[in-house]
Amino acid sequence: MVGRPKKEYPPLFEPLYINIEDRREELLEIIPVLCPECRSAVVGPCGTHKRKGRRVQYYQCKNPACLFNKTHNTARQFALTTSGGVKEVLDCMLGKMTKEIMKGKISQSAIAEKYGVSDALICYLRSKIEKTISDLQGLKNLVVELTNDTAVAADETFIRINGVPFYIIMFTGYTTHKILGIKVSKTRNEKDIREVFEEANRNIKLPIKIVTADAWGATQTMSKNLMRNITLVIHKHKKPYDKAVIWHIDYEKKKRITTKIGVKTDFFKKWGKKEYFYLVNEDDLSVSISKKRGRPKGVKNGQGKQRKNPKPKMKRRRKGLFKVFDRGKRGYAKIDLFHKTLKLAKDVLPAVAAAIRETQDLFWHKSISNNLAENINSVIETRVHLTGPKTPEVLEQRLRAYIIYRNNPEILGITIVPHLFSPKILFNEWNNSGIKRLFQLNENWGKKNQTDMSVN
């Protein structure tokens, strides 16, 4: 019995035209006709369809292994402008646009002008990227894997939304330079700082040992109330930036022992004998018995109360953060930058030695400062464009999406942002991009796959 003759489907190559002004057409390239689903060149003509007052040739995939056949009764039909070759190039352009949008090195208007699209489309793509990242891993997880950071830099910046200032509080890891915690808030009190600290602590493998910050009181109070050992490095926030204070907070029974060490900011940067000052404060953490409410019996309007000589009122002023340089004991250390050694006296307090050696690992050959967090703040301010609804929730969502991309640049490689461009966008980029080379690659790919071009 003789079966049906095998039908051959040789590869098809068709010219791709783009309509420009005055209803003229511009020839871009002669490209292979590929299935948009399986990228197979086993295709055949499938009649014409009416589109914008003229007939357009359609094609149909003849590959029996096409995944489209598993969910549909008929094979995939498509036009040349929606074929696999054009779709591959448009997907490549979409990938380039998404990376430029998330990097934020140029403004959204500049990206729109570069690709010949509207600003609204760039904003729309950004919202799609943020939603895709949120669906992939959620915006609460700033890192994919826990980091090895043990020291973090804390800092705050602010942005105005409808004339109201909102603070952006961030904690950045010193080892990986990744942002480990963030919050947008109207305030920057101890509670806000503590929330960001706890988020950063959840994103690392080991508990945080060192925190660097400027002289903001909320960070100091938060570090004291953690009820665990920690080292806090504080630098001056105003000129001259020549002094820094290191707090080593330890606990013994019901006491909190805070060892404050005052050093020059170039303590670990230059050779020679360096002096430092240290001061030890102890706070009793035992619960005190509260006094009975009300005045004592028989005392009314101050009767029986011994009046003391009134003291002159003192002017309110900031607590002496750097008073350790005036009241503290003096100590010395020898810095050897060549051998990377630091020598202290034998009778030095263990807390002083521990604090200096922990800080040494962060600032060796460097000035003691909080530049890491401040640099991150400047990047956030310049690269995150607040478009759309101007609310704190939208701002934090946008910041988290950008931070997730910044911490994990490979996430865009596995993130599929769904969007279908019009082929007209190819003409905008034709002379200034590698699209022509991509078409040639598609053509070469079609020629290499001529071995399996026939089916029954």
C-alpha positions as CSV (number, residue, x, y, z in Angstrom):
1,M,0.0,0.0,0.0
2,V,1.4,3.4,-1.0
3,G,1.1,6.1,1.5
4,R,0.6,9.8,1.0
5,P,3.7,11.5,-0.5
6,K,5.9,13.4,2.0
7,K,5.4,17.2,1.6
8,E,8.5,19.3,1.7
9,Y,8.6,22.6,3.5
10,P,11.8,24.4,2.5
11,P,12.8,27.5,4.6
12,L,11.1,30.7,3.6
13,F,12.8,34.1,3.5
14,E,10.7,37.1,3.1
15,P,11.5,40.9,3.0
16,L,10.4,42.9,6.1
17,Y,9.1,46.4,5.3
18,I,8.3,49.1,7.8
19,N,5.8,51.9,7.0
20,I,7.2,55.4,7.5
21,E,5.9,58.9,6.7
22,D,3.9,59.7,3.6
23,R,2.8,56.0,3.4
24,R,6.2,55.0,2.2
25,E,7.8,51.6,3.0
26,E,11.4,51.0,4.0
27,L,13.0,47.6,3.5
28,L,14.8,46.5,6.7
29,E,16.1,43.1,5.9
30,I,15.2,39.8,4.3
31,I,14.6,37.5,7.2
32,P,13.7,33.8,7.7
33,V,10.1,33.0,8.6
34,L,10.1,31.2,11.9
35,C,7.3,30.0,14.2
36,P,6.9,32.5,17.2
37,E,6.3,29.6,19.6
38,C,8.9,27.0,18.7
39,R,11.3,29.0,16.5
40,S,11.1,26.3,13.9
41,A,11.6,27.0,10.2
42,V,9.2,24.3,9.2
43,V,6.4,26.6,8.1
44,G,4.1,27.0,5.1
45,P,1.8,29.7,3.7
46,C,-1.7,29.9,5.1
47,G,-3.6,32.3,2.9
48,T,-4.0,36.1,3.4
49,H,-5.7,38.2,5.9
50,K,-7.1,41.7,5.5
51,R,-5.3,44.4,7.6
52,K,-5.6,48.1,7.2
53,G,-7.1,48.1,3.7
54,R,-4.7,45.5,2.2
55,R,-4.0,41.8,2.2
56,V,-1.2,40.4,4.3
57,Q,0.3,37.0,3.9
58,Y,-0.1,34.6,6.8
59,Y,1.9,31.5,7.7
60,Q,1.3,28.3,9.7
61,C,3.7,26.2,11.7
62,K,4.1,22.7,10.3
63,N,6.3,21.3,13.1
64,P,4.4,18.5,14.9
65,A,6.5,19.0,18.0
66,C,5.4,22.6,18.5
67,L,4.1,23.1,22.0
68,F,1.3,25.3,20.7
69,N,-0.4,22.1,19.3
70,K,-0.8,20.6,22.8
71,T,-3.2,23.4,23.9
72,H,-4.9,24.2,20.6
73,N,-6.8,22.3,18.0
74,T,-5.1,24.1,15.0
75,A,-1.4,24.9,14.4
76,R,-0.1,28.4,15.2
77,Q,-0.8,31.0,12.5
78,F,1.1,34.2,12.3
79,A,2.2,37.1,10.0
80,L,5.8,38.0,9.1
81,T,5.8,40.9,11.6
82,T,4.8,38.5,14.4
83,S,7.1,35.7,13.3
84,G,9.8,34.2,15.5
85,G,12.6,36.2,14.0
86,V,11.0,39.5,14.6
87,K,9.8,38.4,18.1
88,E,13.3,37.4,19.0
89,V,14.6,40.8,18.1
90,L,11.8,42.6,19.9
91,D,12.4,40.5,23.0
92,C,16.1,41.4,22.9
93,M,15.2,45.1,22.6
94,L,12.8,44.7,25.6
95,G,15.6,43.1,27.6
96,K,17.9,46.1,26.8
97,M,15.2,48.6,27.7
98,T,14.4,46.9,31.0
99,K,18.0,46.9,32.1
100,E,18.4,50.6,31.2
101,I,15.2,51.4,33.1
102,M,16.3,49.6,36.2
103,K,19.9,50.8,36.2
104,G,18.7,54.4,36.1
105,K,22.0,55.8,34.7
106,I,20.0,58.0,32.3
107,S,16.6,59.5,32.8
108,Q,13.4,57.9,31.7
109,S,12.9,60.7,29.1
110,A,16.3,60.0,27.6
111,I,15.5,56.2,27.4
112,A,12.2,57.1,25.6
113,E,14.0,59.4,23.2
114,K,16.7,56.8,22.5
115,Y,14.2,54.1,21.5
116,G,11.6,56.4,19.9
117,V,8.8,55.6,22.3
118,S,6.7,57.7,24.7
119,D,7.6,58.5,28.3
120,A,4.3,56.9,29.3
121,L,5.5,53.6,27.8
122,I,8.7,53.7,29.9
123,C,6.7,54.3,33.0
124,Y,4.3,51.4,32.1
125,L,7.3,49.1,31.5
126,R,8.8,50.1,34.9
127,S,5.5,49.2,36.6
128,K,5.5,45.8,34.8
129,I,9.1,45.1,35.9
130,E,8.2,45.9,39.5
131,K,5.2,43.7,39.4
132,T,7.2,40.8,37.8
133,I,9.9,41.0,40.4
134,S,7.2,41.2,43.1
135,D,5.5,38.1,41.7
136,L,8.8,36.2,41.4
137,Q,10.1,36.5,44.9
138,G,8.2,39.3,46.7
139,L,9.4,42.8,47.5
140,K,10.1,41.9,51.2
141,N,13.1,39.7,50.3
142,L,15.9,42.1,49.3
143,V,18.4,39.3,48.8
144,V,18.0,35.9,47.2
145,E,20.6,34.3,49.5
146,L,21.7,35.3,53.0
147,T,24.9,37.3,52.9
148,N,28.1,37.0,55.0
149,D,28.0,40.6,56.3
150,T,28.7,41.2,59.9
151,A,29.0,45.0,59.7
152,V,26.4,47.4,58.3
153,A,26.3,51.1,57.6
154,A,23.2,53.0,58.7
155,D,22.1,56.3,57.2
156,E,19.0,58.3,56.3
157,T,18.0,60.6,53.5
158,F,14.7,62.3,52.8
159,I,12.5,63.1,49.8
160,R,9.5,65.4,49.6
161,I,6.2,63.9,48.4
162,N,3.6,66.6,47.8
163,G,5.6,69.0,49.9
164,V,5.8,66.6,52.9
165,P,9.3,65.2,53.8
166,F,9.6,61.4,54.2
167,Y,12.8,59.7,55.4
168,I,14.4,56.8,53.6
169,I,16.3,54.7,56.2
170,M,18.7,52.1,54.9
171,F,21.2,49.6,56.2
172,T,24.0,48.5,53.8
173,G,26.4,45.6,54.3
174,Y,30.2,46.3,54.3
175,T,31.2,43.0,52.7
176,T,28.8,42.7,49.8
177,H,27.8,46.4,49.5
178,K,24.1,45.2,49.3
179,I,21.3,47.1,50.9
180,L,19.9,44.8,53.5
181,G,17.1,46.8,55.0
182,I,15.0,49.8,54.0
183,K,12.0,51.8,55.2
184,V,10.1,54.9,54.1
185,S,8.7,56.8,57.1
186,K,7.6,60.3,58.2
187,T,9.9,59.9,61.3
188,R,13.3,58.5,62.0
189,N,13.0,57.6,65.6
190,E,14.3,54.6,67.5
191,K,11.4,52.4,66.4
192,D,11.9,53.1,62.7
193,I,15.7,52.5,63.0
194,R,15.0,49.2,64.9
195,E,12.7,47.9,62.2
196,V,15.3,48.4,59.5
197,F,18.0,46.9,61.7
198,E,15.9,43.8,62.3
199,E,15.2,43.4,58.5
200,A,19.0,43.7,57.8
201,N,19.6,41.1,60.5
202,R,17.3,38.7,58.8
203,N,19.1,39.0,55.5
204,I,22.5,37.9,56.9
205,K,23.8,34.5,58.1
206,L,25.3,35.7,61.4
207,P,24.1,38.5,63.8
208,I,25.3,42.0,63.1
209,K,28.4,42.9,65.2
210,I,29.2,46.4,64.0
211,V,27.0,49.3,63.0
212,T,28.5,52.6,61.6
213,A,26.3,55.7,61.7
214,D,26.4,59.5,62.0
215,A,25.8,61.2,65.2
216,W,22.0,60.7,65.1
217,G,20.6,60.0,68.6
218,A,18.0,57.4,67.5
219,T,20.7,55.1,66.2
220,Q,22.6,55.4,69.5
221,T,19.4,54.7,71.5
222,M,18.5,51.7,69.3
223,S,22.0,50.2,69.8
224,K,21.8,50.5,73.5
225,N,18.4,48.9,73.7
226,L,19.2,45.8,71.6
227,M,20.2,44.0,74.9
228,R,23.1,42.2,73.2
229,N,26.8,42.8,72.5
230,I,27.4,45.2,69.6
231,T,29.9,47.8,68.5
232,L,28.7,51.2,67.2
233,V,31.1,53.5,65.3
234,I,29.9,57.1,65.3
235,H,31.5,59.8,63.1
236,K,30.8,63.6,63.1
237,H,28.1,64.7,60.7
238,K,29.4,68.3,60.4
239,K,32.8,69.8,59.6
240,P,35.5,69.3,60.7
241,Y,35.2,65.5,60.1
242,D,38.3,64.8,62.3
243,K,36.9,62.8,65.2
244,A,35.0,59.5,65.7
245,V,33.7,57.6,68.7
246,I,33.6,53.8,69.0
247,W,31.0,52.4,71.5
248,H,31.5,48.8,72.7
249,I,28.3,47.8,74.4
250,D,28.5,44.8,76.7
251,Y,26.3,43.3,79.4
252,E,27.2,41.8,82.8
253,K,24.4,40.4,84.9
254,K,22.0,43.4,85.2
255,K,24.4,46.0,84.0
256,R,25.0,47.5,80.6
257,I,28.7,48.5,80.2
258,T,29.3,51.0,77.5
259,T,33.0,51.6,76.7
260,K,33.4,54.7,74.6
261,I,36.7,55.2,72.7
262,G,37.5,58.5,71.0
263,V,39.9,58.5,68.1
264,K,40.9,60.6,65.2
265,T,39.4,59.7,61.9
266,D,42.9,58.9,60.4
267,F,43.6,56.5,63.2
268,F,44.0,53.5,60.9
269,K,45.2,55.5,57.8
270,K,48.7,56.7,58.8
271,W,51.7,55.1,60.4
272,G,53.1,55.8,63.8
273,K,52.0,56.1,67.4
274,K,48.4,57.1,67.8
275,E,46.6,58.2,70.9
276,Y,43.0,57.5,71.9
277,F,40.8,58.2,74.9
278,Y,38.4,55.9,76.6
279,L,35.6,56.2,79.1
280,V,33.5,53.4,80.7
281,N,29.8,54.0,81.7
282,E,27.6,51.5,83.6
283,D,23.8,51.5,83.5
284,D,21.8,49.6,86.0
285,L,19.1,47.6,84.2
286,S,17.3,46.2,87.3
287,V,13.7,47.2,87.6
288,S,13.3,50.1,90.1
289,I,10.4,50.1,92.6
290,S,8.0,52.8,91.5
291,K,7.0,55.4,94.1
292,K,3.4,55.6,95.4
293,R,1.3,57.9,93.4
294,G,0.2,61.2,94.9
295,R,1.6,63.4,97.6
296,P,2.5,62.2,101.1
297,K,-0.3,62.4,103.7
298,G,-0.4,65.8,105.5
299,V,1.4,67.6,102.8
300,K,-0.6,70.1,100.8
301,N,0.5,72.9,98.5
302,G,4.1,72.2,99.5
303,Q,3.8,72.4,103.3
304,G,6.6,70.6,105.1
305,K,8.7,70.6,102.0
306,Q,12.2,71.9,102.5
307,R,12.9,74.4,99.8
308,K,16.4,74.3,98.4
309,N,18.3,77.2,96.9
310,P,17.2,77.4,93.3
311,K,19.9,76.6,90.9
312,P,20.5,78.8,87.9
313,K,18.8,77.4,84.8
314,M,21.3,75.8,82.4
315,K,20.9,76.3,78.7
316,R,19.7,73.3,76.8
317,R,22.3,71.9,74.6
318,R,23.3,68.7,72.9
319,K,24.8,65.9,75.1
320,G,28.5,65.7,74.8
321,L,29.0,62.9,72.3
322,F,32.7,63.7,72.1
323,K,33.3,64.5,75.8
324,V,35.4,61.3,76.0
325,F,38.2,63.4,74.5
326,D,38.1,65.7,77.5
327,R,37.2,63.3,80.4
328,G,38.5,60.0,79.2
329,K,41.7,58.2,80.0
330,R,44.5,58.4,77.5
331,G,45.9,55.3,75.7
332,Y,48.3,54.7,72.8
333,A,48.5,52.3,69.9
334,K,51.2,51.6,67.3
335,I,50.0,51.3,63.7
336,D,52.2,49.4,61.2
337,L,50.6,49.6,57.8
338,F,53.3,47.6,56.0
339,H,52.9,44.5,58.3
340,K,49.2,45.3,58.9
341,T,49.7,45.1,62.7
342,L,48.3,47.1,65.6
343,K,49.9,47.0,69.0
344,L,48.2,48.0,72.2
345,A,49.5,48.2,75.8
346,K,49.4,45.0,77.9
347,D,47.1,46.5,80.5
348,V,44.5,47.8,78.1
349,L,40.9,47.0,78.9
350,P,39.6,44.0,76.9
351,A,36.6,46.0,75.7
352,V,38.9,48.7,74.3
353,A,41.1,46.1,72.6
354,A,38.0,44.3,71.1
355,A,36.4,47.5,69.8
356,I,39.6,48.8,68.2
357,R,40.4,45.4,66.5
358,E,36.9,45.0,65.2
359,T,37.0,48.5,63.7
360,Q,40.4,47.9,62.3
361,D,39.0,45.2,59.9
362,L,36.6,47.8,58.4
363,F,38.8,50.9,58.2
364,W,42.4,49.7,57.6
365,H,44.1,52.2,55.3
366,K,40.9,54.3,55.4
367,S,39.4,57.2,57.3
368,I,36.7,56.3,59.8
369,S,33.5,57.5,58.1
370,N,30.1,56.4,56.9
371,N,30.9,57.0,53.2
372,L,29.4,53.6,52.2
373,A,25.9,54.5,53.3
374,E,26.2,58.1,52.0
375,N,27.2,56.9,48.5
376,I,24.3,54.5,48.4
377,N,22.0,57.4,49.3
378,S,23.3,59.5,46.5
379,V,22.7,56.6,44.0
380,I,19.2,56.1,45.3
381,E,18.4,59.8,44.9
382,T,19.7,60.0,41.3
383,R,18.6,56.7,39.9
384,V,15.1,56.0,41.4
385,H,12.6,58.1,39.5
386,L,9.4,58.7,41.4
387,T,6.6,58.6,38.7
388,G,3.0,57.6,39.0
389,P,1.1,58.1,42.2
390,K,3.2,60.1,44.7
391,T,2.6,58.2,47.9
392,P,5.0,56.6,50.5
393,E,3.8,53.1,49.5
394,V,4.6,53.6,45.8
395,L,8.0,55.1,46.7
396,E,8.9,52.1,49.0
397,Q,7.7,49.6,46.4
398,R,9.8,51.3,43.7
399,L,12.8,51.5,46.0
400,R,12.5,47.8,46.9
401,A,12.2,46.7,43.3
402,Y,15.3,48.8,42.4
403,I,17.2,47.4,45.4
404,I,16.3,43.8,44.6
405,Y,17.7,44.4,41.0
406,R,20.8,46.1,42.4
407,N,21.5,43.4,44.9
408,N,20.8,40.6,42.4
409,P,21.4,41.8,38.8
410,E,20.9,38.3,37.4
411,I,17.2,38.5,38.4
412,L,16.3,40.2,35.1
413,G,17.8,37.2,33.2
414,I,15.2,34.9,34.7
415,T,12.4,37.5,34.8
416,I,10.1,37.5,31.8
417,V,8.5,40.9,31.4
418,P,5.5,40.4,29.1
419,H,5.1,43.2,26.5
420,L,4.5,43.1,22.7
421,F,6.2,45.9,20.8
422,S,5.0,47.1,17.4
423,P,7.6,46.3,14.7
424,K,7.8,50.0,14.0
425,I,10.2,50.3,16.9
426,L,12.8,48.5,14.8
427,F,13.0,51.4,12.4
428,N,13.8,53.8,15.2
429,E,16.8,51.7,16.2
430,W,17.9,50.5,12.8
431,N,20.9,52.7,12.2
432,N,22.2,52.8,15.8
433,S,21.8,49.3,17.2
434,G,22.8,45.7,16.5
435,I,19.4,44.7,15.1
436,K,20.8,44.1,11.6
437,R,23.3,41.8,13.1
438,L,20.6,39.9,15.0
439,F,18.6,39.5,11.7
440,Q,21.7,38.0,10.1
441,L,22.1,35.7,13.0
442,N,18.5,34.6,12.5
443,E,19.2,34.0,8.8
444,N,22.3,31.9,9.6
445,W,20.3,30.0,12.1
446,G,17.6,29.2,9.5
447,K,20.3,28.0,7.0
448,K,21.9,25.7,9.6
449,N,18.5,24.1,10.4
450,Q,17.6,23.0,6.9
451,T,18.1,19.3,7.7
452,D,14.7,18.8,9.3
453,M,12.4,20.8,7.0
454,S,10.0,18.1,5.9
455,V,7.1,16.4,7.6
456,N,4.4,13.9,6.4
